[in-house]
């Protein structure tokens, strides 16, 4: 819907499950012209999940003295719990990761639960190195398009990971303006592809 107004220059900030892409677009009278595109093919939501998994493993080893990293089934359960925790922390300030019967006690053999409270501040600290990696591609895309941040009229967030407050803040810090999160980040790419297909069909 950006083409409905002569928006000017737009940065499309796309952080999904597996990759990060940033594109600079010029919009004139409904026509989009790609000025530059950059990204990181090894940065996405899965990396944020893994950071939480590593934190849970470390905390459980510290509090219970048990290393869970060798059990593939446990790691899968941790990954699923980490994804839920990441999503919950987009809206809540803290979340308790609870996985019942995660392992057996080393002494008695009794089943043990994993209960670890994770707050948003701790989470953002864990993933700080990942958030920092967003800067490079954005600055490179700006340079290749011969633009500075003051010339960007709108920053559009795309991809499920852009729901994370820390990602929104990082985008704002990079471009110096609040990003536009009015578009559904999960549906934006699919909707755009469907619209383009309709245009090609003359619909």
Z-matrix of the N, CA and C atoms (Angstrom, degrees):
N
C 1 1.444
C 2 1.509 1 113.87
N 3 1.331 2 117.24 1 -1.90
C 4 1.463 3 120.59 2 -179.10
C 5 1.521 4 110.89 3 -65.69
N 6 1.349 5 116.56 4 -28.73
C 7 1.458 6 119.90 5 -176.62
C 8 1.524 7 113.05 6 -71.48
N 9 1.347 8 117.60 7 -7.81
C 10 1.460 9 120.35 8 -179.16
C 11 1.521 10 111.83 9 -72.31
N 12 1.309 11 116.47 10 -17.68
C 13 1.459 12 120.71 11 176.93
C 14 1.526 13 108.56 12 -130.66
N 15 1.304 14 116.32 13 151.72
C 16 1.463 15 119.74 14 178.50
C 17 1.528 16 107.48 15 -78.29
N 18 1.347 17 114.83 16 82.07
C 19 1.461 18 121.25 17 -170.44
C 20 1.521 19 112.73 18 -70.18
N 21 1.313 20 116.66 19 -35.52
C 22 1.462 21 119.45 20 -176.88
C 23 1.515 22 110.42 21 106.30
N 24 1.318 23 116.84 22 -121.70
C 25 1.467 24 121.44 23 -177.08
C 26 1.523 25 109.84 24 -108.39
N 27 1.326 26 114.99 25 129.18
C 28 1.462 27 121.69 26 -173.61
C 29 1.516 28 110.46 27 -124.60
N 30 1.335 29 116.39 28 136.98
C 31 1.465 30 121.79 29 171.99
C 32 1.518 31 108.22 30 -103.80
N 33 1.323 32 116.90 31 123.01
C 34 1.467 33 121.71 32 177.48
C 35 1.526 34 107.75 33 -100.15
N 36 1.323 35 115.42 34 111.25
C 37 1.469 36 124.20 35 -173.36
C 38 1.521 37 107.47 36 -103.27
N 39 1.329 38 116.56 37 102.32
C 40 1.472 39 121.93 38 -170.07
C 41 1.534 40 110.74 39 -115.66
N 42 1.333 41 115.18 40 102.24
C 43 1.472 42 120.78 41 176.63
C 44 1.520 43 108.49 42 -115.77
N 45 1.324 44 115.35 43 107.00
C 46 1.462 45 120.49 44 -177.52
C 47 1.511 46 112.25 45 -107.93
N 48 1.319 47 115.20 46 -153.85
C 49 1.458 48 120.37 47 -176.06
C 50 1.516 49 113.94 48 -73.49
N 51 1.355 50 116.43 49 -29.47
C 52 1.459 51 118.35 50 -174.74
C 53 1.504 52 115.85 51 -125.84
N 54 1.338 53 117.91 52 -21.77
C 55 1.462 54 119.97 53 -175.49
C 56 1.528 55 111.61 54 -139.61
N 57 1.325 56 114.90 55 162.67
C 58 1.459 57 121.77 56 173.55
C 59 1.517 58 108.33 57 -122.06
N 60 1.334 59 116.19 58 129.88
C 61 1.459 60 121.68 59 178.52
C 62 1.523 61 109.45 60 -132.25
N 63 1.311 62 116.08 61 141.06
C 64 1.460 63 121.45 62 176.47
C 65 1.526 64 107.77 63 -131.62
N 66 1.326 65 116.57 64 128.28
C 67 1.459 66 121.65 65 -179.13
C 68 1.522 67 110.28 66 -128.20
N 69 1.322 68 115.92 67 140.03
C 70 1.460 69 122.03 68 174.53
C 71 1.522 70 108.00 69 -103.78
N 72 1.316 71 115.93 70 122.04
C 73 1.460 72 121.00 71 -177.45
C 74 1.521 73 110.47 72 -120.15
N 75 1.326 74 115.18 73 142.76
C 76 1.451 75 121.06 74 171.82
C 77 1.528 76 107.41 75 -107.01
N 78 1.327 77 116.46 76 126.85
C 79 1.465 78 121.44 77 -178.09
C 80 1.519 79 108.85 78 -112.57
N 81 1.327 80 116.43 79 120.70
C 82 1.462 81 121.44 80 177.23
C 83 1.514 82 109.46 81 -136.53
N 84 1.328 83 115.12 82 116.09
C 85 1.469 84 122.14 83 176.85
C 86 1.528 85 111.39 84 52.32
N 87 1.334 86 114.94 85 44.86
C 88 1.462 87 120.00 86 176.58
C 89 1.507 88 115.47 87 81.68
N 90 1.321 89 117.67 88 -0.67
C 91 1.469 90 121.23 89 179.90
C 92 1.527 91 109.06 90 -103.27
N 93 1.332 92 115.27 91 130.72
C 94 1.464 93 121.22 92 179.85
C 95 1.517 94 109.63 93 -100.01
N 96 1.322 95 115.21 94 132.48
C 97 1.463 96 120.78 95 175.71
C 98 1.526 97 107.95 96 -124.56
N 99 1.323 98 116.36 97 121.91
C 100 1.461 99 120.94 98 -179.09
C 101 1.522 100 109.07 99 -79.36
N 102 1.324 101 115.68 100 117.80
C 103 1.461 102 120.85 101 179.89
C 104 1.522 103 111.91 102 -86.26
N 105 1.346 104 116.30 103 -36.72
C 106 1.467 105 120.76 104 178.64
C 107 1.522 106 108.90 105 -166.78
N 108 1.302 107 115.02 106 159.12
C 109 1.470 108 120.34 107 174.83
C 110 1.525 109 109.35 108 -148.94
N 111 1.308 110 115.99 109 135.40
C 112 1.463 111 122.09 110 178.98
C 113 1.528 112 108.46 111 -140.72
N 114 1.306 113 116.50 112 178.12
C 115 1.458 114 117.89 113 178.39
C 116 1.515 115 112.82 114 173.90
N 117 1.326 116 113.07 115 -174.56
C 118 1.465 117 122.33 116 178.07
C 119 1.521 118 106.51 117 -136.26
N 120 1.330 119 115.94 118 109.06
C 121 1.467 120 120.19 119 -176.43
C 122 1.522 121 112.66 120 -77.15
N 123 1.334 122 116.88 121 -1.73
C 124 1.465 123 120.69 122 179.57
C 125 1.527 124 110.90 123 -120.28
N 126 1.335 125 115.91 124 33.01
C 127 1.462 126 120.53 125 179.29
C 128 1.523 127 109.24 126 -139.38
N 129 1.338 128 115.90 127 118.02
C 130 1.458 129 119.72 128 179.54
C 131 1.517 130 111.00 129 -167.76
N 132 1.318 131 115.46 130 -172.62
C 133 1.460 132 121.70 131 -176.57
C 134 1.512 133 114.03 132 -56.76
N 135 1.326 134 117.36 133 -33.01
C 136 1.465 135 120.50 134 -179.53
C 137 1.532 136 111.38 135 -64.01
N 138 1.317 137 116.06 136 -31.90
C 139 1.468 138 119.66 137 178.35
C 140 1.533 139 110.57 138 -68.93
N 141 1.322 140 116.82 139 -34.85
C 142 1.453 141 121.36 140 176.72
C 143 1.530 142 110.21 141 -68.93
N 144 1.339 143 116.31 142 -38.59
C 145 1.467 144 120.69 143 176.47
C 146 1.531 145 110.49 144 -61.51
N 147 1.321 146 115.43 145 -45.18
C 148 1.464 147 120.56 146 -178.25
C 149 1.531 148 111.11 147 -63.43
N 150 1.330 149 116.71 148 -36.18
C 151 1.462 150 120.18 149 178.13
C 152 1.528 151 110.66 150 -62.46
N 153 1.335 152 116.44 151 -39.14
C 154 1.469 153 120.43 152 177.60
C 155 1.515 154 110.48 153 -68.52
N 156 1.332 155 117.52 154 -42.23
C 157 1.469 156 121.66 155 178.64
C 158 1.522 157 110.12 156 -57.30
N 159 1.316 158 116.71 157 -46.44
C 160 1.467 159 120.55 158 179.93
C 161 1.529 160 111.19 159 -62.54
N 162 1.317 161 116.20 160 -37.50
C 163 1.475 162 120.61 161 177.54
C 164 1.529 163 110.44 162 -64.83
N 165 1.328 164 116.61 163 -44.60
C 166 1.471 165 120.40 164 179.74
C 167 1.526 166 111.13 165 -63.46
N 168 1.327 167 116.47 166 -41.80
C 169 1.470 168 120.34 167 178.01
C 170 1.523 169 110.82 168 -60.50
N 171 1.340 170 115.99 169 -44.64
C 172 1.464 171 120.95 170 -178.91
C 173 1.523 172 111.42 171 -64.71
N 174 1.332 173 116.43 172 -44.53
C 175 1.460 174 121.05 173 -178.33
C 176 1.530 175 111.63 174 -66.05
N 177 1.336 176 116.32 175 -41.20
C 178 1.469 177 119.53 176 -179.16
C 179 1.526 178 110.42 177 -67.97
N 180 1.321 179 116.11 178 -38.21
C 181 1.470 180 120.09 179 177.23
C 182 1.530 181 110.40 180 -65.37
N 183 1.324 182 115.99 181 -36.74
C 184 1.463 183 120.67 182 -179.31
C 185 1.523 184 111.70 183 -70.36
N 186 1.333 185 117.33 184 -42.72
C 187 1.471 186 120.89 185 -174.95
C 188 1.526 187 113.30 186 -86.10
N 189 1.343 188 116.73 187 -33.07
C 190 1.468 189 119.46 188 -174.82
C 191 1.520 190 113.67 189 -114.97
N 192 1.322 191 116.62 190 -7.49
C 193 1.456 192 119.45 191 177.43
C 194 1.508 193 114.89 192 69.27
N 195 1.344 194 117.04 193 22.74
C 196 1.468 195 120.69 194 -178.44
C 197 1.525 196 109.40 195 -121.38
N 198 1.335 197 116.15 196 131.89
C 199 1.464 198 121.82 197 178.33
C 200 1.528 199 108.81 198 -93.20
N 201 1.335 200 115.69 199 114.84
C 202 1.468 201 120.70 200 -178.16
C 203 1.523 202 112.80 201 -94.78
N 204 1.320 203 117.40 202 -1.01
C 205 1.464 204 120.83 203 -169.31
C 206 1.527 205 114.37 204 -72.63
N 207 1.331 206 117.63 205 -10.04
C 208 1.467 207 119.59 206 -176.38
C 209 1.527 208 113.18 207 -93.37
N 210 1.320 209 117.15 208 -9.55
C 211 1.463 210 121.54 209 -175.28
C 212 1.526 211 109.51 210 -100.51
N 213 1.325 212 117.30 211 113.69
C 214 1.466 213 121.09 212 -176.56
C 215 1.522 214 112.88 213 -64.11
N 216 1.325 215 116.36 214 -37.62
C 217 1.469 216 119.75 215 179.69
C 218 1.527 217 110.74 216 -65.50
N 219 1.321 218 115.27 217 -40.30
C 220 1.467 219 120.05 218 177.80
C 221 1.519 220 110.19 219 -65.13
N 222 1.326 221 117.29 220 -41.88
C 223 1.464 222 121.20 221 -179.85
C 224 1.530 223 111.31 222 -62.30
N 225 1.330 224 115.90 223 -36.73
C 226 1.464 225 119.33 224 177.84
C 227 1.530 226 110.64 225 -66.45
N 228 1.328 227 116.56 226 -41.02
C 229 1.465 228 120.26 227 177.78
C 230 1.531 229 110.96 228 -65.42
N 231 1.324 230 115.81 229 -37.58
C 232 1.460 231 120.21 230 177.67
C 233 1.526 232 110.82 231 -65.60
N 234 1.322 233 116.13 232 -39.95
C 235 1.467 234 119.99 233 -179.79
C 236 1.524 235 110.56 234 -64.60
N 237 1.325 236 116.72 235 -41.78
C 238 1.468 237 120.67 236 178.64
C 239 1.529 238 110.68 237 -64.21
N 240 1.331 239 115.95 238 -41.44
C 241 1.469 240 120.57 239 179.58
C 242 1.525 241 110.73 240 -68.06
N 243 1.327 242 116.50 241 -36.20
C 244 1.467 243 120.77 242 179.87
C 245 1.523 244 110.80 243 -64.87
N 246 1.316 245 116.35 244 -39.64
C 247 1.470 246 120.23 245 179.43
C 248 1.521 247 110.91 246 -63.97
N 249 1.324 248 116.22 247 -41.54
C 250 1.466 249 120.63 248 178.00
C 251 1.525 250 110.05 249 -64.62
N 252 1.328 251 116.98 250 -44.18
C 253 1.466 252 121.55 251 179.93
C 254 1.524 253 110.74 252 -60.26
N 255 1.315 254 116.58 253 -43.28
C 256 1.472 255 121.57 254 178.91
C 257 1.525 256 110.67 255 -59.51
N 258 1.327 257 116.15 256 -44.72
C 259 1.460 258 120.55 257 -179.63
C 260 1.525 259 111.30 258 -67.00
N 261 1.323 260 117.27 259 -42.60
C 262 1.462 261 121.13 260 -178.86
C 263 1.525 262 111.29 261 -64.17
N 264 1.323 263 116.93 262 -36.50
C 265 1.463 264 121.06 263 -177.31
C 266 1.529 265 112.91 264 -74.60
N 267 1.336 266 116.93 265 -4.10
C 268 1.459 267 119.72 266 172.73
C 269 1.524 268 110.34 267 -74.72
N 270 1.345 269 116.00 268 -22.91
C 271 1.459 270 120.95 269 -178.62
C 272 1.526 271 112.83 270 -116.08
N 273 1.326 272 116.60 271 -33.17
C 274 1.471 273 121.20 272 -177.65
C 275 1.528 274 109.80 273 -103.88
N 276 1.335 275 115.41 274 158.63
C 277 1.465 276 120.04 275 179.84
C 278 1.524 277 112.07 276 -89.72
N 279 1.323 278 117.69 277 -14.85
C 280 1.467 279 119.93 278 174.45
C 281 1.520 280 109.03 279 -152.74
N 282 1.315 281 114.90 280 157.55
C 283 1.465 282 120.70 281 -177.90
C 284 1.515 283 108.43 282 -151.73
N 285 1.329 284 115.78 283 135.21
C 286 1.463 285 119.97 284 177.26
C 287 1.522 286 109.71 285 -94.40
N 288 1.320 287 115.49 286 117.71
C 289 1.464 288 121.25 287 174.72
C 290 1.526 289 107.19 288 -81.40
N 291 1.318 290 115.80 289 115.92
C 292 1.471 291 120.91 290 -178.37
C 293 1.521 292 108.97 291 -125.29
N 294 1.326 293 115.68 292 116.47
C 295 1.469 294 121.25 293 175.66
C 296 1.522 295 107.23 294 -122.95
N 297 1.342 296 118.27 295 108.18
C 298 1.464 297 120.00 296 -178.99
C 299 1.523 298 112.38 297 -71.31
N 300 1.324 299 115.04 298 146.54
C 301 1.476 300 121.97 299 175.87
C 302 1.536 301 111.86 300 51.51
N 303 1.308 302 115.96 301 52.36
C 304 1.461 303 120.51 302 -178.05
C 305 1.527 304 111.20 303 -72.18
N 306 1.357 305 116.27 304 -29.60
C 307 1.463 306 120.50 305 179.14
C 308 1.529 307 108.73 306 -165.97
N 309 1.315 308 115.77 307 -177.99
C 310 1.464 309 121.06 308 176.02
C 311 1.521 310 109.88 309 -103.09
N 312 1.293 311 115.47 310 146.99
C 313 1.459 312 120.84 311 177.85
C 314 1.525 313 109.59 312 -64.33
N 315 1.326 314 115.90 313 138.99
C 316 1.460 315 120.28 314 -179.44
C 317 1.514 316 113.08 315 -65.18
N 318 1.333 317 116.75 316 -28.96
C 319 1.464 318 119.51 317 -176.54
C 320 1.518 319 113.16 318 -90.38
N 321 1.324 320 116.60 319 -58.47
C 322 1.473 321 120.70 320 -174.79
C 323 1.514 322 113.31 321 -92.37
N 324 1.309 323 117.13 322 -18.27
C 325 1.465 324 119.71 323 -176.23
C 326 1.512 325 112.71 324 80.43
N 327 1.323 326 116.63 325 6.13
C 328 1.460 327 120.95 326 179.30
C 329 1.532 328 109.65 327 -73.40
N 330 1.334 329 117.58 328 148.01
C 331 1.470 330 119.68 329 179.73
C 332 1.532 331 111.46 330 -65.00
N 333 1.323 332 115.85 331 142.61
C 334 1.461 333 121.28 332 179.57
C 335 1.524 334 110.01 333 -119.60
N 336 1.315 335 115.54 334 141.55
C 337 1.466 336 121.51 335 174.89
C 338 1.524 337 109.35 336 -95.88
N 339 1.311 338 115.50 337 155.70
C 340 1.458 339 120.87 338 169.86
C 341 1.516 340 107.96 339 -104.21
N 342 1.313 341 116.40 340 121.52
C 343 1.476 342 122.21 341 176.23
C 344 1.528 343 107.98 342 -133.31
N 345 1.306 344 115.74 343 107.73
C 346 1.465 345 120.53 344 -179.47
C 347 1.521 346 108.87 345 -133.80
N 348 1.318 347 115.92 346 124.76
C 349 1.460 348 120.02 347 178.37
C 350 1.536 349 109.03 348 -85.78
N 351 1.315 350 115.25 349 130.83
C 352 1.465 351 121.30 350 -179.64
C 353 1.521 352 108.28 351 -123.96
N 354 1.322 353 117.15 352 118.93
C 355 1.468 354 119.01 353 177.46
C 356 1.523 355 110.07 354 -99.48
N 357 1.320 356 114.91 355 164.40
C 358 1.467 357 120.16 356 -174.16
C 359 1.522 358 112.33 357 -62.00
N 360 1.329 359 116.65 358 -38.86
C 361 1.465 360 120.06 359 -179.16
C 362 1.526 361 110.87 360 -62.67
N 363 1.348 362 116.18 361 -43.48
C 364 1.467 363 120.40 362 178.28
C 365 1.522 364 110.43 363 -64.13
N 366 1.329 365 116.16 364 -43.75
C 367 1.461 366 121.28 365 179.29
C 368 1.527 367 111.04 366 -58.45
N 369 1.330 368 116.87 367 -46.80
C 370 1.457 369 119.85 368 -178.95
C 371 1.530 370 111.49 369 -67.17
N 372 1.334 371 116.34 370 -28.13
C 373 1.454 372 119.60 371 174.01
C 374 1.519 373 111.97 372 -69.01
N 375 1.335 374 115.63 373 -40.00
C 376 1.466 375 121.43 374 178.92
C 377 1.527 376 110.95 375 -61.38
N 378 1.327 377 116.04 376 -42.26
C 379 1.473 378 120.17 377 -173.98
C 380 1.533 379 112.61 378 -97.52
N 381 1.326 380 117.96 379 10.55
C 382 1.473 381 121.08 380 -179.67
C 383 1.530 382 113.03 381 -52.32
N 384 1.346 383 119.09 382 -43.31
C 385 1.474 384 118.81 383 178.62
C 386 1.530 385 112.48 384 -61.69
N 387 1.328 386 117.10 385 -32.91
C 388 1.470 387 120.68 386 178.45
C 389 1.528 388 110.41 387 -70.74
N 390 1.327 389 116.32 388 -41.82
C 391 1.469 390 120.47 389 178.97
C 392 1.526 391 110.66 390 -62.99
N 393 1.325 392 116.35 391 -36.81
C 394 1.469 393 120.43 392 -179.93
C 395 1.525 394 111.52 393 -65.28
N 396 1.327 395 116.20 394 -28.70
C 397 1.464 396 120.18 395 -179.11
C 398 1.533 397 112.64 396 -71.06
N 399 1.332 398 117.19 397 -10.10
C 400 1.463 399 120.17 398 177.36
C 401 1.530 400 111.42 399 -73.38
N 402 1.320 401 116.72 400 -25.55
C 403 1.465 402 121.06 401 -174.23
C 404 1.530 403 112.67 402 -64.47
N 405 1.329 404 116.72 403 -49.80
C 406 1.462 405 121.56 404 -172.44
C 407 1.518 406 114.33 405 -53.75
N 408 1.348 407 118.56 406 -55.35
C 409 1.468 408 119.30 407 180.00
C 410 1.526 409 113.32 408 -60.20
N 411 1.338 410 117.25 409 -36.06
C 412 1.470 411 120.42 410 179.70
C 413 1.523 412 110.89 411 -65.00
N 414 1.319 413 116.02 412 -45.74
C 415 1.461 414 120.35 413 -179.81
C 416 1.525 415 110.93 414 -66.59
N 417 1.340 416 115.71 415 -36.17
C 418 1.461 417 119.50 416 178.13
C 419 1.525 418 110.82 417 -66.93
N 420 1.338 419 117.09 418 -41.97
C 421 1.467 420 121.39 419 179.13
C 422 1.526 421 110.92 420 -63.41
N 423 1.329 422 116.73 421 -39.85
C 424 1.466 423 120.58 422 176.60
C 425 1.529 424 111.00 423 -62.45
N 426 1.334 425 115.71 424 -44.72
C 427 1.462 426 120.18 425 -178.83
C 428 1.524 427 111.15 426 -63.99
N 429 1.333 428 117.08 427 -42.76
C 430 1.467 429 120.36 428 -178.05
C 431 1.529 430 111.64 429 -68.33
N 432 1.339 431 116.32 430 -26.32
C 433 1.465 432 120.39 431 178.16
C 434 1.530 433 111.69 432 -91.02
N 435 1.344 434 116.11 433 0.83
C 436 1.473 435 121.56 434 -177.79
C 437 1.525 436 111.61 435 56.50
N 438 1.336 437 115.21 436 45.65
C 439 1.454 438 121.77 437 -179.15
C 440 1.516 439 110.15 438 -122.71
N 441 1.327 440 115.67 439 155.55
C 442 1.461 441 119.97 440 166.75
C 443 1.513 442 107.75 441 -114.33
N 444 1.306 443 117.20 442 167.64
C 445 1.469 444 120.71 443 -173.96
C 446 1.526 445 112.10 444 -61.29
N 447 1.333 446 117.44 445 -29.49
C 448 1.458 447 120.45 446 -179.99
C 449 1.513 448 113.35 447 -67.96
N 450 1.339 449 116.92 448 -17.04
C 451 1.464 450 121.00 449 179.88
C 452 1.531 451 113.04 450 -91.59
N 453 1.320 452 116.95 451 -2.21
C 454 1.464 453 120.87 452 177.83
C 455 1.526 454 108.89 453 -87.20
N 456 1.335 455 116.11 454 120.63
C 457 1.469 456 120.70 455 -177.90
C 458 1.515 457 113.06 456 -84.16
N 459 1.326 458 116.84 457 -30.28
C 460 1.465 459 119.58 458 -176.71
C 461 1.522 460 109.33 459 -152.25
N 462 1.324 461 116.16 460 142.15
C 463 1.466 462 122.84 461 175.54
C 464 1.525 463 106.91 462 -116.18
N 465 1.316 464 116.70 463 113.79
C 466 1.462 465 122.64 464 -176.63
C 467 1.522 466 109.69 465 -98.83
N 468 1.333 467 116.09 466 125.66
C 469 1.463 468 120.88 467 179.17
C 470 1.525 469 110.34 468 -91.73
N 471 1.320 470 115.87 469 129.23
C 472 1.467 471 122.83 470 179.67
C 473 1.518 472 108.34 471 -133.40
N 474 1.344 473 116.52 472 143.84
C 475 1.461 474 120.93 473 178.91
C 476 1.517 475 111.52 474 100.10
N 477 1.318 476 115.57 475 141.58
C 478 1.464 477 120.83 476 -175.09
C 479 1.513 478 115.24 477 -56.87
N 480 1.340 479 117.83 478 -31.58
C 481 1.462 480 120.20 479 -177.44
C 482 1.529 481 112.60 480 -68.29
N 483 1.336 482 117.13 481 -18.06
C 484 1.466 483 118.72 482 -179.67
C 485 1.528 484 111.96 483 -74.14
N 486 1.336 485 116.87 484 -3.00
C 487 1.468 486 119.37 485 172.74
C 488 1.532 487 111.17 486 -74.27
N 489 1.318 488 116.90 487 -19.86
C 490 1.458 489 120.96 488 -179.34
C 491 1.527 490 110.04 489 -67.49
N 492 1.330 491 118.60 490 125.57
C 493 1.468 492 120.92 491 -179.85
C 494 1.526 493 113.37 492 -54.38
N 495 1.334 494 117.32 493 -37.52
C 496 1.459 495 120.68 494 -179.88
C 497 1.521 496 112.52 495 -63.92
N 498 1.343 497 116.78 496 -34.01
C 499 1.465 498 121.31 497 178.35
C 500 1.528 499 109.53 498 -71.30
N 501 1.339 500 116.56 499 -42.58
C 502 1.469 501 120.23 500 177.97
C 503 1.526 502 110.45 501 -60.28
N 504 1.332 503 115.23 502 -43.87
C 505 1.471 504 119.68 503 179.99
C 506 1.520 505 110.64 504 -63.30
N 507 1.336 506 116.69 505 -39.18
C 508 1.464 507 120.13 506 -179.62
C 509 1.525 508 110.57 507 -65.40
N 510 1.339 509 116.04 508 -42.07
C 511 1.461 510 119.77 509 178.25
C 512 1.525 511 110.55 510 -62.14
N 513 1.342 512 116.18 511 -41.00
C 514 1.457 513 120.26 512 178.25
C 515 1.525 514 111.39 513 -64.69
N 516 1.322 515 116.24 514 -39.60
C 517 1.462 516 121.13 515 179.86
C 518 1.528 517 111.02 516 -65.52
N 519 1.324 518 116.75 517 -39.21
C 520 1.464 519 120.82 518 -178.39
C 521 1.525 520 111.26 519 -68.24
N 522 1.344 521 115.79 520 -45.83
C 523 1.463 522 119.99 521 -172.28
C 524 1.536 523 114.02 522 -98.66
N 525 1.336 524 116.53 523 -7.21
C 526 1.451 525 119.19 524 175.65
C 527 1.504 526 115.39 525 73.31
N 528 1.342 527 117.01 526 19.64
C 529 1.464 528 120.77 527 177.92
C 530 1.529 529 109.14 528 -154.37
N 531 1.344 530 117.76 529 150.33
C 532 1.463 531 120.04 530 178.92
C 533 1.527 532 110.37 531 -61.39
N 534 1.330 533 118.21 532 132.14
C 535 1.467 534 119.76 533 179.30
C 536 1.521 535 111.57 534 -73.91
N 537 1.313 536 115.34 535 159.71
C 538 1.463 537 122.79 536 178.89
C 539 1.530 538 108.40 537 -89.98
N 540 1.344 539 115.98 538 110.15
C 541 1.463 540 119.55 539 179.76
C 542 1.524 541 111.46 540 -112.75
N 543 1.351 542 116.15 541 25.60
C 544 1.470 543 120.04 542 -178.54
C 545 1.525 544 112.29 543 -76.98
N 546 1.341 545 116.38 544 -19.58
C 547 1.459 546 120.89 545 179.16
C 548 1.523 547 109.18 546 -85.72
N 549 1.347 548 117.18 547 138.66
C 550 1.464 549 120.68 548 176.87
C 551 1.524 550 108.67 549 -63.51
N 552 1.339 551 118.73 550 112.22
C 553 1.470 552 120.43 551 -173.51
C 554 1.524 553 113.93 552 -66.44
N 555 1.341 554 116.48 553 -24.26
C 556 1.468 555 119.25 554 -179.42
C 557 1.523 556 112.04 555 -80.76
N 558 1.338 557 117.00 556 -26.05
C 559 1.459 558 120.81 557 -174.36
C 560 1.520 559 113.49 558 -102.89
N 561 1.339 560 116.71 559 -10.52
C 562 1.470 561 120.10 560 -172.06
C 563 1.524 562 112.63 561 -57.84
N 564 1.334 563 117.11 562 -47.75
C 565 1.465 564 119.94 563 -176.91
C 566 1.523 565 110.85 564 -67.13
N 567 1.337 566 116.79 565 -44.69
C 568 1.468 567 120.65 566 -179.70
C 569 1.529 568 110.73 567 -64.39
N 570 1.343 569 116.36 568 -41.26
C 571 1.467 570 120.23 569 179.44
C 572 1.522 571 110.35 570 -64.41
N 573 1.331 572 115.94 571 -42.98
C 574 1.462 573 119.77 572 179.05
C 575 1.519 574 112.03 573 -61.96
N 576 1.329 575 116.42 574 -41.84
C 577 1.468 576 120.81 575 178.92
C 578 1.530 577 110.68 576 -64.06
N 579 1.341 578 116.26 577 -41.06
C 580 1.476 579 120.54 578 -179.96
C 581 1.526 580 110.70 579 -65.40
N 582 1.335 581 116.47 580 -42.43
C 583 1.469 582 120.37 581 179.06
C 584 1.520 583 110.46 582 -63.75
N 585 1.350 584 116.58 583 -43.71
C 586 1.458 585 120.56 584 179.33
C 587 1.519 586 110.85 585 -62.96
N 588 1.324 587 117.35 586 -40.46
C 589 1.465 588 121.03 587 178.01
C 590 1.523 589 110.34 588 -62.90
N 591 1.322 590 116.92 589 -40.15
C 592 1.458 591 120.96 590 179.06
C 593 1.533 592 111.00 591 -64.54
N 594 1.347 593 115.71 592 -40.77
C 595 1.466 594 119.48 593 178.56
C 596 1.525 595 111.39 594 -63.59
N 597 1.337 596 115.42 595 -41.01
C 598 1.475 597 119.56 596 179.53
C 599 1.521 598 111.58 597 -65.46
N 600 1.326 599 115.92 598 -28.63
C 601 1.467 600 120.80 599 178.38
C 602 1.530 601 112.13 600 -85.45
N 603 1.336 602 115.48 601 -4.82
C 604 1.452 603 119.38 602 -179.99
C 605 1.516 604 113.81 603 78.32
N 606 1.348 605 116.64 604 21.31
C 607 1.473 606 120.38 605 -178.61
C 608 1.518 607 109.71 606 -84.24
